[in-house]
Amino acid sequence: MSRALPVADCLPADADRALLVGRAWKPGAVGGPCVVAVRGGDLVDLTALYPTTSMLLDGLDIAQLRLRIAGAPVLAPLAATIANSDESARDPGKPWLLAPTDLQALKAAGVTFAQSMVERVIEEQARGDATLADSIRREMTAAIGTDLSKIVPGSPQAEELKKLLMAKGKWSPYLEVGIGPYAEVFTKSQPMSAVGHGADVGLHPESTWNNPEPEVVIAVDPQGRIVGATLGNDVNLRDFEGRSALLLGKAKDNNASCALGPFVRLFDEHFTLDAVSKADIGLTVEGPDNYRLEGKSSMSRISRSPASIAAQTAGSHHQYPDGFVLFLGTMFAPTDDRDGKGMGFTHKVGDVVTISTPSLGRLVNRVRRSNECKPWTYGTGALMRNLAARGILRT
């Protein structure tokens, strides 16, 4: 990246009272991933007490956690660790931040905002061809209007709209999950595969129409309770998914295509699920060609509540023994032309993407091709072997 990542770029506006946990890499012969928390100007090491963040969140006791943070040993200065998280200028001999999750499943909800729902339909009808998007957008607006945000998914009003659109030949699988009774919940990526603050994020090398997706991501424990939140970039390939909804895996799950962080902020008396539901998520894209894009996604306009999406993800029908994190979707789908009239937005290699909201801080990543990003080689097996070698795992 072209600039350092100072602490102000990373932490919530009220960091002095925020309960922030995550992961950092500790270099050295006895190093490896560490579970950390923010304590003043330091990162403290909780790994001896919580070998993984999934264990920390399981049966979470906030009062006990606060006491353990107060007595935990210092791993490294916070500001220096954040600055060293910039992958383009990292000193491998010093700690850096990792994605704040480890064993948790990485899940995502799609088409949870009316604006992005319409864009998904446009991708589908354009068959992934960005040059057709503008004319189809005008046609779709004429057919269904510009504001579907007041329609409650699964309601009688939604069913009537479905009948109307089917009669006009405009029905789509995206409209089904956008206003139908069932949310779209898919596997975004694999446990241990997410990248963190300052890391490169990847685009499939064959993609020519793609975009960032700035989202709030909730952390859910094995019992299905929402215990905190972080920021995420659900990197999206509009051309692949537009060709066929069955290419969702190709569009979403690629090397370095899932970014999370910088930390998970846990719910307490200062931060609640209600705050998540009202958050405004900012997006900035700064290109190597001096291009700049700014956007905003307001959680207040989500069609399904975070709690309802989590309930559709886990319950008697599906369990997650290590917990999961859930991308809640975005209303932001950039349509401003970048390279030519009617072409809309697509990334260029070297774009720096910043996703932010005051209650969670900032997540900053640089865009590269997935095959040029650092390969994902450190999975669950490597983590277990490392923790055992460090004498941290206990029966």
ABEGO torsion letter per residue (X at the ends): XABBBBAAAABBAAAAABBBBBBBBBBEAABEBBBBBBBEABBBBAAAABABAAAAABGBBAAAAAAAAAABBBABBAAAAAAAABAAABBAABBBBBBABBABBBBBBBGABAAAAAAAAAAAAAGGBAAAAAAAAAAAAAAAEABAAABBBGBAAAAAAAAAAAAAGABBAAAAAAABABBBBBBABBBGABBBBGBBBBBBAABABBBBBBBBBBBBBAAGBBAEBBBBBBBBBAAAAAABAAAAAAAABBBGABBBOABBBBBBAABBAAAAAABBBBBBBBBAAGBBBBBBBBAAABABBAAAAAAAABEAABBBAAEBBBBAEBABBBABBAABBGAEBBBBBGBBBBBBBAAAEBBBBBBBBAAABBBBABBAAAAAAAAAAAGABBX
